[in-house]
Amino acid sequence: MSGEEVTTDYALWQLDEHFISSWICHCGAAYCRGRVTGNDWKSQVLQQRYDCYTTLELIKRTLITTIIILV
């Protein structure tokens, strides 16, 4: 929408499993995780929240992870 702030969640594109943010957020927002990691995309809560906004790479990783768990 016009005039709205553009925001993103690192879980949608930060997929490096070794990444841990050097900062800790203290914003106090209800959905804030405090620290960003490269494993945030694995959260089922986040997968459901961003289902319509996900990337192809994230879909691939989620499916592969699900298959591995089921096997």
VOLOSE-622984 format. One record per residue: residue number from 1; x negated, y, z negated of N, C-alpha, C in turn. Coordinates in Angstrom, 1 decimal. Layout:
// residues N
seq:NUM	n_X:X	n_Y:Y	n_Z:Z	ca_X:X	ca_Y:Y	ca_Z:Z	c_X:X	c_Y:Y	c_Z:Z
...
This chain:
// residues 71
seq:1	n_X:-0.8	n_Y:-1.2	n_Z:0.0	ca_X:0.0	ca_Y:0.0	ca_Z:0.0	c_X:-0.9	c_Y:1.2	c_Z:0.0
seq:2	n_X:-0.4	n_Y:2.3	n_Z:0.6	ca_X:-1.1	ca_Y:3.5	ca_Z:0.7	c_X:-1.3	c_Y:4.1	c_Z:-0.8
seq:3	n_X:-2.6	n_Y:4.5	n_Z:-1.0	ca_X:-2.9	ca_Y:5.1	ca_Z:-2.3	c_X:-3.2	c_Y:4.1	c_Z:-3.4
seq:4	n_X:-3.1	n_Y:2.8	n_Z:-3.1	ca_X:-3.4	ca_Y:1.7	ca_Z:-4.1	c_X:-4.9	c_Y:1.4	c_Z:-4.1
seq:5	n_X:-5.4	n_Y:1.0	n_Z:-5.2	ca_X:-6.8	ca_Y:0.6	ca_Z:-5.3	c_X:-7.0	c_Y:-0.8	c_Z:-4.7
seq:6	n_X:-8.1	n_Y:-1.0	n_Z:-3.9	ca_X:-8.4	ca_Y:-2.3	ca_Z:-3.3	c_X:-9.2	c_Y:-3.1	c_Z:-4.3
seq:7	n_X:-8.7	n_Y:-4.3	n_Z:-4.6	ca_X:-9.4	ca_Y:-5.2	ca_Z:-5.6	c_X:-9.5	c_Y:-6.6	c_Z:-5.0
seq:8	n_X:-10.4	n_Y:-7.3	n_Z:-5.6	ca_X:-10.6	ca_Y:-8.7	ca_Z:-5.2	c_X:-11.0	c_Y:-9.5	c_Z:-6.4
seq:9	n_X:-10.9	n_Y:-10.8	n_Z:-6.3	ca_X:-11.3	ca_Y:-11.7	ca_Z:-7.4	c_X:-12.5	c_Y:-12.4	c_Z:-6.8
seq:10	n_X:-13.6	n_Y:-12.4	n_Z:-7.5	ca_X:-14.8	ca_Y:-13.1	ca_Z:-7.1	c_X:-14.6	c_Y:-14.6	c_Z:-6.8
seq:11	n_X:-13.6	n_Y:-15.2	n_Z:-7.5	ca_X:-13.4	ca_Y:-16.6	ca_Z:-7.3	c_X:-12.9	c_Y:-16.9	c_Z:-5.8
seq:12	n_X:-12.5	n_Y:-15.9	n_Z:-5.1	ca_X:-12.1	ca_Y:-16.1	ca_Z:-3.7	c_X:-13.3	c_Y:-16.2	c_Z:-2.7
seq:13	n_X:-14.5	n_Y:-15.7	n_Z:-3.1	ca_X:-15.6	ca_Y:-15.7	ca_Z:-2.2	c_X:-17.0	c_Y:-16.1	c_Z:-2.9
seq:14	n_X:-17.1	n_Y:-16.1	n_Z:-4.2	ca_X:-18.3	ca_Y:-16.4	ca_Z:-4.8	c_X:-18.4	c_Y:-17.9	c_Z:-5.1
seq:15	n_X:-19.0	n_Y:-18.7	n_Z:-4.2	ca_X:-18.9	ca_Y:-20.1	ca_Z:-4.2	c_X:-20.2	c_Y:-20.8	c_Z:-4.6
seq:16	n_X:-21.2	n_Y:-20.0	n_Z:-4.9	ca_X:-22.5	ca_Y:-20.5	ca_Z:-5.3	c_X:-22.5	c_Y:-21.0	c_Z:-6.7
seq:17	n_X:-22.5	n_Y:-22.3	n_Z:-6.8	ca_X:-22.3	ca_Y:-23.0	ca_Z:-8.1	c_X:-23.3	c_Y:-22.6	c_Z:-9.2
seq:18	n_X:-24.4	n_Y:-22.0	n_Z:-8.7	ca_X:-25.5	ca_Y:-21.6	ca_Z:-9.7	c_X:-25.3	c_Y:-20.1	c_Z:-10.1
seq:19	n_X:-24.4	n_Y:-19.4	n_Z:-9.5	ca_X:-24.2	ca_Y:-18.0	ca_Z:-9.8	c_X:-23.5	c_Y:-17.8	c_Z:-11.1
seq:20	n_X:-24.1	n_Y:-16.9	n_Z:-12.0	ca_X:-23.4	ca_Y:-16.5	ca_Z:-13.2	c_X:-23.7	c_Y:-15.0	c_Z:-13.2
seq:21	n_X:-22.7	n_Y:-14.2	n_Z:-13.4	ca_X:-22.8	ca_Y:-12.7	ca_Z:-13.3	c_X:-23.8	c_Y:-12.3	c_Z:-14.5
seq:22	n_X:-24.5	n_Y:-11.2	n_Z:-14.2	ca_X:-25.4	ca_Y:-10.7	ca_Z:-15.2	c_X:-24.6	c_Y:-9.7	c_Z:-16.1
seq:23	n_X:-23.4	n_Y:-9.4	n_Z:-15.8	ca_X:-22.6	ca_Y:-8.5	ca_Z:-16.6	c_X:-21.4	c_Y:-9.3	c_Z:-17.2
seq:24	n_X:-20.9	n_Y:-8.7	n_Z:-18.3	ca_X:-19.7	ca_Y:-9.2	ca_Z:-19.0	c_X:-18.7	c_Y:-8.1	c_Z:-18.9
seq:25	n_X:-17.5	n_Y:-8.4	n_Z:-18.5	ca_X:-16.5	ca_Y:-7.4	ca_Z:-18.3	c_X:-15.7	c_Y:-7.3	c_Z:-19.7
seq:26	n_X:-15.4	n_Y:-6.1	n_Z:-20.0	ca_X:-14.7	ca_Y:-5.8	ca_Z:-21.2	c_X:-13.4	c_Y:-5.0	c_Z:-20.9
seq:27	n_X:-12.8	n_Y:-5.2	n_Z:-19.7	ca_X:-11.7	ca_Y:-4.4	ca_Z:-19.3	c_X:-10.4	c_Y:-4.7	c_Z:-20.1
seq:28	n_X:-10.3	n_Y:-5.9	n_Z:-20.6	ca_X:-9.1	ca_Y:-6.2	ca_Z:-21.4	c_X:-7.9	c_Y:-6.6	c_Z:-20.6
seq:29	n_X:-8.1	n_Y:-6.7	n_Z:-19.3	ca_X:-6.9	ca_Y:-7.2	ca_Z:-18.5	c_X:-6.5	c_Y:-8.6	c_Z:-18.8
seq:30	n_X:-5.2	n_Y:-8.9	n_Z:-18.8	ca_X:-4.7	ca_Y:-10.2	ca_Z:-19.2	c_X:-5.4	c_Y:-11.3	c_Z:-18.4
seq:31	n_X:-5.7	n_Y:-11.1	n_Z:-17.1	ca_X:-6.2	ca_Y:-12.2	ca_Z:-16.2	c_X:-7.8	c_Y:-12.2	c_Z:-16.2
seq:32	n_X:-8.4	n_Y:-11.2	n_Z:-16.8	ca_X:-9.9	ca_Y:-11.1	ca_Z:-16.8	c_X:-10.5	c_Y:-12.3	c_Z:-17.4
seq:33	n_X:-11.5	n_Y:-12.9	n_Z:-16.7	ca_X:-12.3	ca_Y:-14.1	ca_Z:-17.3	c_X:-13.5	c_Y:-13.6	c_Z:-18.1
seq:34	n_X:-13.8	n_Y:-12.3	n_Z:-18.0	ca_X:-15.0	ca_Y:-11.8	ca_Z:-18.8	c_X:-16.3	c_Y:-11.9	c_Z:-18.0
seq:35	n_X:-16.6	n_Y:-13.1	n_Z:-17.5	ca_X:-17.8	ca_Y:-13.3	ca_Z:-16.8	c_X:-17.5	c_Y:-14.1	c_Z:-15.5
seq:36	n_X:-18.1	n_Y:-13.7	n_Z:-14.4	ca_X:-17.9	ca_Y:-14.3	ca_Z:-13.1	c_X:-18.9	c_Y:-15.4	c_Z:-12.9
seq:37	n_X:-18.5	n_Y:-16.6	n_Z:-12.5	ca_X:-19.4	ca_Y:-17.7	ca_Z:-12.2	c_X:-19.0	c_Y:-18.2	c_Z:-10.8
seq:38	n_X:-19.9	n_Y:-19.0	n_Z:-10.2	ca_X:-19.7	ca_Y:-19.6	ca_Z:-8.9	c_X:-18.8	c_Y:-20.8	c_Z:-9.0
seq:39	n_X:-18.3	n_Y:-21.1	n_Z:-10.2	ca_X:-17.4	ca_Y:-22.2	ca_Z:-10.4	c_X:-16.0	c_Y:-21.8	c_Z:-10.7
seq:40	n_X:-15.7	n_Y:-20.5	n_Z:-10.7	ca_X:-14.4	ca_Y:-20.0	ca_Z:-11.0	c_X:-13.3	c_Y:-20.6	c_Z:-10.0
seq:41	n_X:-13.7	n_Y:-20.8	n_Z:-8.8	ca_X:-12.8	ca_Y:-21.3	ca_Z:-7.8	c_X:-12.2	c_Y:-22.6	c_Z:-8.1
seq:42	n_X:-12.8	n_Y:-23.4	n_Z:-9.0	ca_X:-12.4	ca_Y:-24.7	ca_Z:-9.4	c_X:-11.2	c_Y:-24.6	c_Z:-10.4
seq:43	n_X:-10.9	n_Y:-23.5	n_Z:-10.9	ca_X:-9.7	ca_Y:-23.3	ca_Z:-11.8	c_X:-8.4	c_Y:-23.5	c_Z:-11.1
seq:44	n_X:-7.6	n_Y:-24.5	n_Z:-11.6	ca_X:-6.3	ca_Y:-24.7	ca_Z:-11.0	c_X:-5.4	c_Y:-23.5	c_Z:-11.1
seq:45	n_X:-5.5	n_Y:-22.8	n_Z:-12.2	ca_X:-4.7	ca_Y:-21.6	ca_Z:-12.4	c_X:-5.0	c_Y:-20.6	c_Z:-11.3
seq:46	n_X:-6.3	n_Y:-20.4	n_Z:-11.0	ca_X:-6.7	ca_Y:-19.4	ca_Z:-9.9	c_X:-6.3	c_Y:-20.0	c_Z:-8.5
seq:47	n_X:-6.4	n_Y:-21.2	n_Z:-8.3	ca_X:-6.0	ca_Y:-21.8	ca_Z:-7.0	c_X:-4.5	c_Y:-21.6	c_Z:-6.8
seq:48	n_X:-3.7	n_Y:-21.7	n_Z:-7.8	ca_X:-2.3	ca_Y:-21.5	ca_Z:-7.6	c_X:-2.0	c_Y:-20.0	c_Z:-7.5
seq:49	n_X:-2.7	n_Y:-19.1	n_Z:-8.2	ca_X:-2.5	ca_Y:-17.7	ca_Z:-8.2	c_X:-2.8	c_Y:-17.1	c_Z:-6.8
seq:50	n_X:-3.9	n_Y:-17.6	n_Z:-6.2	ca_X:-4.3	ca_Y:-17.1	ca_Z:-4.9	c_X:-4.1	c_Y:-18.0	c_Z:-3.7
seq:51	n_X:-3.2	n_Y:-18.9	n_Z:-3.8	ca_X:-2.9	ca_Y:-19.8	ca_Z:-2.8	c_X:-2.7	c_Y:-19.2	c_Z:-1.4
seq:52	n_X:-2.0	n_Y:-18.1	n_Z:-1.3	ca_X:-1.8	ca_Y:-17.5	ca_Z:0.0	c_X:-3.0	c_Y:-16.7	c_Z:0.5
seq:53	n_X:-3.9	n_Y:-16.4	n_Z:-0.4	ca_X:-5.0	ca_Y:-15.5	ca_Z:0.0	c_X:-6.4	c_Y:-16.2	c_Z:0.1
seq:54	n_X:-6.4	n_Y:-17.5	n_Z:0.1	ca_X:-7.6	ca_Y:-18.2	ca_Z:0.0	c_X:-8.4	c_Y:-18.3	c_Z:1.4
seq:55	n_X:-9.6	n_Y:-18.7	n_Z:1.4	ca_X:-10.4	ca_Y:-18.8	ca_Z:2.6	c_X:-10.5	c_Y:-20.2	c_Z:3.0
seq:56	n_X:-10.9	n_Y:-20.4	n_Z:4.3	ca_X:-11.0	ca_Y:-21.8	ca_Z:4.8	c_X:-12.1	c_Y:-22.5	c_Z:4.0
seq:57	n_X:-13.2	n_Y:-21.9	n_Z:3.7	ca_X:-14.3	ca_Y:-22.5	ca_Z:2.9	c_X:-13.8	c_Y:-23.0	c_Z:1.6
seq:58	n_X:-13.0	n_Y:-22.2	n_Z:0.9	ca_X:-12.4	ca_Y:-22.5	ca_Z:-0.4	c_X:-11.4	c_Y:-23.7	c_Z:-0.3
seq:59	n_X:-10.6	n_Y:-23.7	n_Z:0.8	ca_X:-9.7	ca_Y:-24.8	ca_Z:1.0	c_X:-10.5	c_Y:-26.1	c_Z:1.2
seq:60	n_X:-11.6	n_Y:-26.1	n_Z:2.0	ca_X:-12.4	ca_Y:-27.3	ca_Z:2.2	c_X:-13.0	c_Y:-27.8	c_Z:0.8
seq:61	n_X:-13.5	n_Y:-26.9	n_Z:0.1	ca_X:-14.2	ca_Y:-27.3	ca_Z:-1.2	c_X:-13.1	c_Y:-27.8	c_Z:-2.2
seq:62	n_X:-11.9	n_Y:-27.2	n_Z:-2.2	ca_X:-10.9	ca_Y:-27.7	ca_Z:-3.1	c_X:-10.4	c_Y:-29.1	c_Z:-2.7
seq:63	n_X:-10.3	n_Y:-29.3	n_Z:-1.4	ca_X:-9.9	ca_Y:-30.7	ca_Z:-0.9	c_X:-10.9	c_Y:-31.7	c_Z:-1.2
seq:64	n_X:-12.2	n_Y:-31.4	n_Z:-1.0	ca_X:-13.3	ca_Y:-32.3	ca_Z:-1.2	c_X:-13.4	c_Y:-32.7	c_Z:-2.7
seq:65	n_X:-13.2	n_Y:-31.7	n_Z:-3.6	ca_X:-13.2	ca_Y:-31.9	ca_Z:-5.0	c_X:-12.1	c_Y:-32.8	c_Z:-5.4
seq:66	n_X:-10.9	n_Y:-32.5	n_Z:-4.9	ca_X:-9.7	ca_Y:-33.3	ca_Z:-5.2	c_X:-9.9	c_Y:-34.8	c_Z:-4.8
seq:67	n_X:-10.5	n_Y:-35.0	n_Z:-3.6	ca_X:-10.7	ca_Y:-36.3	ca_Z:-3.1	c_X:-11.7	c_Y:-37.1	c_Z:-4.0
seq:68	n_X:-12.8	n_Y:-36.4	n_Z:-4.4	ca_X:-13.8	ca_Y:-37.0	ca_Z:-5.2	c_X:-13.2	c_Y:-37.4	c_Z:-6.5
seq:69	n_X:-12.3	n_Y:-36.6	n_Z:-7.1	ca_X:-11.7	ca_Y:-36.9	ca_Z:-8.4	c_X:-10.7	c_Y:-38.1	c_Z:-8.3
seq:70	n_X:-10.0	n_Y:-38.2	n_Z:-7.1	ca_X:-9.1	ca_Y:-39.3	ca_Z:-6.9	c_X:-9.8	c_Y:-40.6	c_Z:-6.7
seq:71	n_X:-11.0	n_Y:-40.6	n_Z:-6.1	ca_X:-11.7	ca_Y:-41.8	ca_Z:-5.8	c_X:-12.3	c_Y:-42.4	c_Z:-7.0
